[in-house]
């Protein structure tokens, strides 16, 4: 899946944060919902403009940036 079909960044929408195309829902917001315990079905039920594919694209987007090392500020240290 190519996340570029589902995610865009536009300076006029949420100050350029990456969002699901056609919405004002940021990638960050979707990840926060999952991190808070929401299920895929709960997100789809509450945001009917989203699709399973758009949620998959969020993870594809994050995976690409993690792979490229763009999210790391400091090396992770074990406790």
Helices and strands as residue ranges (DSSP letters): G 3-5, E 7-9, G 14-16, E 18-20, H 27-35, H 40-46, H 52-67
